[in-house]
Amino acid sequence: MVSLSPNSLPLQACNPSHSIYPIKLSAELPEISNRIDRGDRQDYNQNHNQNHNVYVDLSEARGDDVVKRLRRGIAMSPNRPTLQFLTGAIGSGKTTELLRLRRSLEKQGFVVIYCMADEYLPLGDVRVTEIWILLLYLVTQQMERQGALPLSYLPNVITRIGAKIRLNADIVGNLATNNSSHSDEISYTSRLSKILKFLQKHSQQRFQLRHYLESPLEPKLKSYLSMAAEELVGKEIERLKQMGRKGLVILLDNLDRLSKEQAHQIFDAGAKYLQQFPCHTVYTLPVMSPVLNDVDTNGFNSDSARNFHSSRTLPHFVLPTLTLRDHQGEINPDILRLLRQIVLARVIPQIAPEQRLDHLPQAFADLETLDHLCIASEGHLPHLISLLYGCWQLQEPPFMREAIAAIVTDFHHYRAYSSPTQG
């Protein structure tokens, strides 16, 4: 069994910002995403945006450019908020495509906020209330980076939520009578952050807040939440347009890890509230989400649309996985070439894409060795990066045939052992 050491792995090989979460090669190997702290993930997001060499365009192989379709949905409605969903298997590349969408929208003049939801929300127990508070937090953070804006409703929301979940007033602060945020003492962002952290740690308080919001006897806080969003986002969009920007977009990632029940609570039963958030939003969805059931031929879910107050349907886009072999078991050479690029982009990211094969000796003993790694993954990206991760634990590049053979054998043994319990 291979002994793995997390400190020896270059960040570009397995960082969760690529939306590639390696499976376990052995019982001793924990999820890669748990090994990289939040600071590293956030820093890597910024570095990844500046280093386009690690990106490999798979849209032609997938038969669909979902980024183009998501971008067009936003660009065609600059003055009216849109709600769109992106789904696909874990490791299919949703995060990578969302980061590409961010770059594309920024080039078109939009301001884009990208967020990994699991950094702020307990995905095992989350509903629309917490997502709404997170959205307020993200926009407030964006606003306060550029200076304070006077607000009427958000201070009341913060104070009321703090009181209802019994959060110490000294921690949340009383902002109800204060309409500025010139210091950290009365920063809306810091108060919302403390509320999110408190809710993340205390399930009883999450339940109390939901019960309070859903009670027909207490409609005020829900109304304040809606008005706070309208006021906050409206002022921020107005400020952005004065600067020549086209609007505001929020990309909320990693919600594809929700259970089917959680997805139903958020995206089906609570969809009408998400639609009311007054800026462009894109959410990732679990691939088996009930929102995607009974999809019509236009790619929309007409059943879920009926839960909305408007007659508009819900655009959602599925990110297809790569298929390495055809029905006869023959390898598709075009897919194999893409898999080579995905691997080489992580081993020698400093080399331009069109020159990577010329520099193959820096990464692998020969092309046959690289292909052995790619074919063993069957085109499944999490498996491919998992295999590459294992190679990096054995030796530094260039990777030799013996190392590849050992990792592939270990990988197959693990899959054979774990497949009965994994279903």
C-alpha angles and dihedrals in degrees: 000000000000117000109224127206116190095202093066096059117102110233096236091061099066113000113147089231086081089061088237113126110183118226118233117279090194140000089265095058114091124199111291092225090064091056096060114069123224094258091057091048093051093045090048092052088060094045092046090057090056096046108063093168091085092059119093117192108230098169095105092050091047092049093231137070101214093176090060091050094047091047093049092050089057098039093051091057106042095154100037123064118246131203118206135168132213121197137174141130119300105274096022090119105262094142092048091051092047090053089050089049089053092053091046094050092046089055088054091054104264125130108230129198114199118194136176100220095205090066090067108020134058097237092195090065113020135129139176093283094065092042090053091051090048091052090051089050093051094050092044090052090050090048097048092051087068097041138281126309124195110249131185107186105034094065090054091048092052093048095046094047091048090052095046095051090042093239111169109268090222088062099045098032128210108275098159093104097035120082102182137069104202096140141033088252091072100021111146089207095057092047093050090046091055091049091051092048091048093050090047091058101038118060094181092058091048089054092048093051093049092047090050094049093046095047113108088215094061110049097143101085093048088050091048090051090054094045092046090055093047093050097041098044092039092056093044093050090047090052092048093050090051085058090052097258121137101225148293128293129186120200111195110194137188095037085118085083093068120112119251090256093051091048089053092052093049108032102028112027092028098035094107090063093050090051090056095062102111103231138057112287134183121191131188115231135203109260090238095045115147086230087071096052119111093016114183126224093269091063095252131120105234094181094058090044090064089064089064124090090231129058094239118119126231115255112216130168130206118216104217122220123236119263111210097182132043125224090279092053094251117146116245105230093205092056091046090054090053092049089052090054092049090055097042092047088063098041098044105016092158091069119087113250095245091053100046097097089050087058095043093122088068090061110026139018090244143329093273090059092051091047091051088059093046095047092049089061092056087219094296104137098211089052092047094053090042090057091047090050090055091050090054091054091056099047148340119264136309089069115215127219093249092057093048091048092050094049094045091050091049090047093053091047090052093049092048091049097045102037096087092056094040093056 
